[in-house]
Amino acid sequence: MNSLSIGTFTKSILLEVAQSLGYLKQENLEVDELLVPSSPAQFEALERGEIELAITSPDNVLAYRYLSKNPLGRNFDVRILASIDRGLGLSLCYAPGLAGAPMTFGVDVPTSGFAFVGYSLLQKQGLTPNDYVIVTLGSTPKRGLALIDSKIDSTILNAGNEIKAVAAGATKVADIGLLGPYIGTVFGAIGSSTENTRRLIAIIERVSSEILAGAHQDLVIEIAGRNLQLSRQEARAHYQVFLDPTHGLINNGETDKASIETLINLRREYAPTPELEKILSDLPALLNAG
């Protein structure tokens, strides 16, 4: 059995579907998921070789490949091997019972892609970064719990965490659909893909294609409910997000230029640097899975 290690913020529903259907066993592949607390920790693990793949935001890949002022302060040959989804309901949410504008905004790290989405969606509510305090909390599940407990007034949530928060009384204010085409999650790796990473990506693309075609509904709902602690109704709502063309799964792993441009434009707005201008011309290298 060939082993492959993946770093992720939340257990992958797609991976568990593949495991349940026997697709990993068919490819003689065993996958070890390592839950990471933040994007800097994820990319440190990737750099050290503790994980071979990162399930992460494409903005993180851009930051660690191109930008000198990323949280680790260094660059390496990280690439996007395939895209997975368009944000899975990525939304700006306010804490339960919040009256008026939020005074605090929870982020993974202040210069992450999700943070920039949040700043932009807050700006569409008439707020600038001078109107609230940024609180660094780490991964999306941690921010979701902090929001439910009203330890922060607002944050950006996705992947079922937004549904869980709304069910607990939080308010969904706006979502990524307001900002243009977007990719929320990708497979990132240092250097070219390996035989094992190619096999896994092909499996996940197969699972995504089958779900989009209407297969595995009950299995997805069951796994979503268990992993995210959602009710049956909430898990069904999360399944529907998978199918949504604006927010849901990507059928063939394609990383489109327009979505990368959305990420670049967000950084131009909230963390401008001339280093951004080389990204589009370098797309063949960024997306070269080898």
N, C-alpha and C positions, 0 to 999 in steps of 0.2 A: 504494500500500500504506500503510495506517494503522499507525503505530508506537505501542507501549505499553511503558513501562518498569515492571518489577516488582522489588522488593527481597525477597530470600529468603535463608534460612540454608543451604539445601540445594537443589540443582536439583530442580524439581518433576517427579515422575514423571507426574502427570496432564497437565501442560503438554506434556511430551514425547510422550505418547500422542496428544494432540490434534494436535501437529505432524506426527507420523508418519502419522496417518489423514487428513491434509489438511484438518482442520476449520478451522484458522487461515486457510489459503489461501482456503477457501470464503467466509470473512467478510472477506477482504481485510485481514487483521490480521497484523502482525509484532510479536512480543514479544521484548523484550530483558530477560534475567534478570541482575540485579546481585546477586552474592553479598555479603552483609553480615556483618561479624564479630560483631555483638552487637545486642541490641534497641535500646539507645540510638543506635547508629550507624544502624540502620534507620529509626528515627523522625526523626532529624535529616535523613536523606536525603529522607524523605517531606515534612517541613516545608519544606525548601529547594526542593522541586519536582524533585529529581534522579530520583525515582521517583514514579509515579502510584498504584501499588498496593503494599501490603505483604502478603506471606503471613506471618502472624504468629500469636502466641497472643492470644486475646481478652482475657486479663488485661492484656496490654500496651496494648490499646486503652482499657480501663478506666482504667489508670494515667495515660495521657497526656491523657485527656479530663477526668477528674474529680479526680485527686489532686495536691495541691501538692507532695508529697514524692516525685515520680517522679524517675528518674535525670537528666532534663534540667531539672527544676525549673520547668517551665512547662506550661501546658495549651493545647490547640488543638482545633478541631472535627473530631477524628478519629472515624470511624464504622465500624461493622461492616456491610459491604455484603452478605456472604453467609458462611455457615459451610461448611467443607470436610470436616473429619473430627473424630473423637472421641478423638484423641490418638495414634492409630497405634501402639499398644503401649507407651504411656508407662509406664515402669517404673523402680523403684529398683533399681540394680545395684551389686554389690560387686566390687572388684578381684580379679583372679585370685590364688588362693592366700591370700586374706585370712583370717587366723585371729582370731576374736573380733569385737568391735564396731569399726566404722570410726572412725578418729580424724580424718579429713578428709572434707569433702563439697564437691564441685565444682559451681559454679553459673554461669549466664550472668551475672547480677547478683544480689546477695543478696535483693533485693526483687522479683524477677520471679515470675510465676505458676508456672513450672516449679520454681523454688526452693521455693515454698510447698508444692507437691505433695510435693517431696522431704522437707521438714521433717515433714509430716504422716505420710508413709509411714515415716520413721525413728522418729517417735513411736510408731507402731504396733509397732515392734520394741523399744520400751522406752527409746528415747533422746530426750533433749531437746536443743535447740540449745546448751546448756552442755556437752554431752558430746562435741562435735566442733568442729573448726575449719573455717570456711567459706572456700573458695578460689574467687576469681573468675577464670573462664577464658574466658568468651565462649560462642560458639554450640555447639549439640549435637555436631556432628562433632568439634570440638576437645576437648570433654569426654570423648567416647567414646575418642579416642586417648589422652588422659591416663589414663583408667581402665585401658585395656589395658596401658599401660606402667607401671602402678602408681605414677604420680605423684600420684594421689589414691586414697583408699580407697573412695569411693562417689560416685555421681552419679545424675541422672535422665536417662534416654535414651529415644528413640522413633524412629519413621520409619526403621526398619531398622538404626539404630545400636545398638539393644539386642540385636538378633540377631547383628550382627557382633561385639559385645563378648562375648556368651555363647559364640560359636564360638571366641573367642580365650582362653576360660578364665574369664571373669567369671561371676558368679552373679546371676541375676535373683531378687530377694528378694520384691518385691510390685509391684502395678501399680495404675493409676488406678481400676480397678473397685471397689476397696475404699472409695473416697471419694464415690461417688454419680455421678449423670449429669454428663457432662463434655464440653466442646468443646475440642479441642486446637489447631485451626488455623482461621483465618478470613482473608477478604480485608478489609483495612483501608485506608481512604482518608481524606483530608481533604476534608470537604464532600460534596456529592452525587456520585453516579456520573456518568460521562460516557458518551457513546455507545460509545466503545471499551471502557471497563471493563464496561459492560453486556454487550457482545458476548462478551468474554472469559469473564465469569462464566457466561453461558449455555452457552458451549462446555464449560467445566469441569464444570458440572452435568450436561450431556449425557454426558460421558465417565464421570463417577461413576456415573450411572444405568446406563449400558451395562455397566460393570465389575460392578456389583452384580447385574446380570441374567445374568452369566456370560460376557460378551464380553471379548475382548482379553486373555485369560489369558496366552498365550505372550508377547505384546508387553510386558505389565506385568512379567513375570518377567525378560525380556531386559533391559529398561531398568533395573529395580531392580538386577540383577546388575552391569551396567556402571557405573551411577552410584554405587552404594554399595560396589562391590567385594565383592559377595557371591557365594558359590558358587551353583550352580543350586538346590541344596537350600535354602540360606538365602534366596535370592530367592523361592522358592516359598512359604516360610514367611511372608515379608513380604506376598506376595500374599494369603495366607489372612487376615492381619490386616486387609487392606482390606475383606474381606467380613464381618468380625466386627461384630455389632450394638453391642457395648459399646465397641469400640476403633476401628472402621473408618470408612469413608466415609459422609458424610451425603448422602442421596439428592437432596434438593431445595434445599439451601442454607439451610434453616431454622435460626434461632438460638432455641433454646427457653429459656424463663424458668428452668426448673429447673437447667439447666447454668450459667447466669449466677449463680444463687444459690449453686452450689457454689464458684464463683470468689470471690464476695463472702465466703462463710463462711470460706474459707481465709485471706483477708486479715484478717477479723475476728480470727482466731486468732493470726496472726503479724505483722500490721502494722495494728493497729486504729486507726481514725480516724473521726470523725463524718462525714467526706466520703463514706464508703461508703453511708450511709443514703439518699442521693438517687438512687442508680443505678437501682433498680428502678422508681421513679416516672418516670424519664427514659428508659425503654426505647424509647418511640416515636421519640424524637429520636436515640438511639444507633443504632437499626436503620433509620433513614430513609435509604434509598439515593437518594431523590429521583427 
